[in-house]
């Protein structure tokens, strides 16, 4: 699957419309798309790995959702698991951090050799104490998969840092 290829305006419009649908189906296709053009557009999306065929319908893959900046919706009652997408037979993409965000600032400070004190993190992000602790737990540890250690510094203040020496236990 090659997801770095460019999409035509029609393909992008089809992906955007499908991403808005709860089931992720690309049908109905635009009315102005007829005959051979219709077949070629669908073949192109299949070849690029943005859609797959399921029960006679074409449905977006995770790559299809990602191409339009969305995530596959998780239906109520279904628990999302960290496993390869069985329908597209590919590994899940690692999460990325958008540049210029406070989370990126937080991660960069935690990656410093000496780590960062809670005061440094408060000043850098402007967040409240409970927000920083929650971001470290939910985003840095769980979503991004880093192993974060916490220890008392020389002055008795808490120091947080990302530990690259041991792998994170799952």
C-alpha positions as CSV (number, residue, x, y, z in Angstrom):
1,X,0.0,0.0,0.0
2,X,1.4,3.4,-1.0
3,X,-0.2,6.2,1.0
4,X,2.2,8.9,-0.1
5,X,0.7,9.1,-3.6
6,X,-1.4,12.1,-4.5
7,X,-5.1,12.0,-4.7
8,X,-7.3,13.5,-7.4
9,X,-9.9,16.0,-6.5
10,X,-12.6,13.4,-7.1
11,X,-10.9,10.8,-5.0
12,X,-10.4,13.3,-2.1
13,X,-14.1,14.3,-2.3
14,X,-15.1,10.6,-2.1
15,X,-12.9,10.0,0.9
16,X,-14.1,13.1,2.7
17,X,-17.8,12.1,2.1
18,X,-17.2,8.5,3.2
19,X,-15.4,9.6,6.4
20,X,-18.5,11.6,7.3
21,X,-20.7,8.5,7.0
22,X,-21.0,6.3,10.2
23,X,-20.2,3.1,8.2
24,X,-17.3,4.6,6.1
25,X,-18.8,3.4,2.8
26,X,-17.8,5.4,-0.3
27,X,-21.2,4.7,-2.0
28,X,-23.1,6.6,-3.1
29,X,-20.5,8.1,-5.4
30,X,-21.0,11.5,-6.9
31,X,-23.7,11.6,-9.7
32,X,-21.4,13.3,-12.2
33,X,-19.1,10.2,-12.0
34,X,-20.3,7.7,-14.5
35,X,-19.2,4.6,-16.4
36,X,-15.5,3.9,-16.8
37,X,-14.5,6.9,-14.8
38,X,-16.5,5.5,-11.8
39,X,-14.7,2.2,-12.1
40,X,-11.2,3.8,-12.4
41,X,-11.7,6.0,-9.4
42,X,-12.7,3.0,-7.2
43,X,-9.8,0.9,-8.7
44,X,-7.4,3.7,-7.8
45,X,-8.6,3.9,-4.2
46,X,-8.4,0.2,-3.8
47,X,-4.8,0.1,-5.3
48,X,-3.7,2.9,-2.9
49,X,-5.1,1.0,0.0
50,X,-7.6,3.7,1.0
51,X,-10.7,1.4,0.6
52,X,-11.4,-2.3,0.8
53,X,-14.3,-4.4,-0.4
54,X,-16.7,-5.8,2.2
55,X,-20.0,-7.6,1.3
56,X,-20.2,-5.8,-2.1
57,X,-19.5,-2.4,-0.6
58,X,-16.3,-0.3,-0.6
59,X,-15.4,0.9,2.9
60,X,-12.6,3.2,4.1
61,X,-9.5,1.7,5.6
62,X,-7.5,3.4,8.4
63,X,-5.3,4.9,5.7
64,X,-8.4,6.3,4.0
65,X,-9.5,8.0,7.2
66,X,-5.9,9.3,7.7
67,X,-5.8,10.7,4.2
68,X,-8.5,13.1,5.2
69,X,-7.2,13.7,8.7
70,X,-9.7,11.6,10.6
71,X,-9.7,8.4,12.7
72,X,-12.0,5.4,12.1
73,X,-15.0,5.8,14.5
74,X,-15.4,3.2,17.1
75,X,-18.9,1.9,17.5
76,X,-20.4,1.9,21.0
77,X,-20.0,-1.4,22.7
78,X,-16.9,-2.2,20.8
79,X,-13.6,-1.9,22.6
80,X,-10.6,-0.7,20.5
81,X,-7.6,-2.9,20.8
82,X,-3.9,-2.3,19.9
83,X,-3.7,-4.9,17.2
84,X,-3.0,-4.8,13.4
85,X,-6.1,-3.9,11.4
86,X,-7.2,-7.3,10.2
87,X,-9.0,-5.9,7.2
88,X,-6.1,-4.1,5.7
89,X,-3.4,-6.5,7.1
90,X,-1.0,-3.7,8.2
91,X,0.5,-2.6,11.4
92,X,-1.1,0.4,13.2
93,X,0.7,3.7,12.5
94,X,2.5,5.1,15.5
95,X,0.9,8.2,17.0
96,X,2.5,11.5,16.0
97,X,2.6,14.8,17.8
98,X,1.6,18.0,16.0
99,X,4.4,20.6,15.9
100,X,3.9,23.7,18.1
101,X,1.6,22.0,20.6
102,X,1.9,22.0,24.4
103,X,2.2,18.2,24.3
104,X,5.3,18.4,22.1
105,X,6.7,20.9,24.6
106,X,6.0,18.5,27.4
107,X,7.6,15.6,25.6
108,X,10.7,17.6,24.7
109,X,11.1,18.7,28.3
110,X,10.7,15.1,29.6
111,X,13.4,14.0,27.1
112,X,16.0,16.3,28.5
113,X,18.9,14.3,30.1
114,X,18.0,15.5,33.6
115,X,14.2,15.4,33.0
116,X,12.0,18.3,34.1
117,X,10.6,19.4,37.4
118,X,6.9,19.9,37.8
119,X,7.5,23.6,38.2
120,X,9.3,23.7,34.8
121,X,6.4,21.8,33.2
122,X,3.9,24.2,34.8
123,X,5.7,27.3,33.5
124,X,6.3,25.8,30.0
125,X,2.7,24.7,29.4
126,X,0.7,27.1,31.5
127,X,-1.4,24.1,32.6
128,X,-2.6,23.2,36.1
129,X,-0.8,20.5,38.1
130,X,-3.6,17.9,37.6
131,X,-3.6,18.6,33.8
132,X,0.2,17.9,33.6
133,X,-0.1,14.7,35.5
134,X,-3.0,13.6,33.4
135,X,-1.2,14.4,30.2
136,X,1.8,12.4,31.3
137,X,-0.3,9.5,32.2
138,X,-2.9,9.4,29.4
139,X,-0.9,10.9,26.4
140,X,2.8,10.4,27.1
141,X,2.6,7.0,28.7
142,X,-0.5,5.4,27.2
143,X,-1.0,7.0,23.8
144,X,2.7,7.6,22.8
145,X,4.0,4.6,24.7
146,X,6.9,6.2,26.5
147,X,8.1,4.9,29.9
148,X,8.1,7.9,32.3
149,X,9.9,7.8,35.6
150,X,9.4,10.1,38.5
151,X,12.0,10.7,41.2
152,X,12.8,13.2,43.9
153,X,15.4,15.8,42.8
154,X,18.2,17.3,44.9
155,X,16.0,20.0,46.3
156,X,13.2,17.5,47.1
157,X,11.1,18.5,44.2
158,X,9.6,15.9,41.8
159,X,11.5,15.3,38.5
160,X,9.8,13.5,35.6
161,X,11.7,12.1,32.6
162,X,11.3,9.7,29.8
163,X,13.3,6.5,30.4
164,X,14.9,5.2,27.1
165,X,17.0,2.5,28.8
166,X,14.2,0.0,29.4
167,X,11.3,-0.9,27.2
168,X,7.8,0.0,28.4
169,X,5.9,-2.9,29.9
170,X,2.6,-3.6,28.1
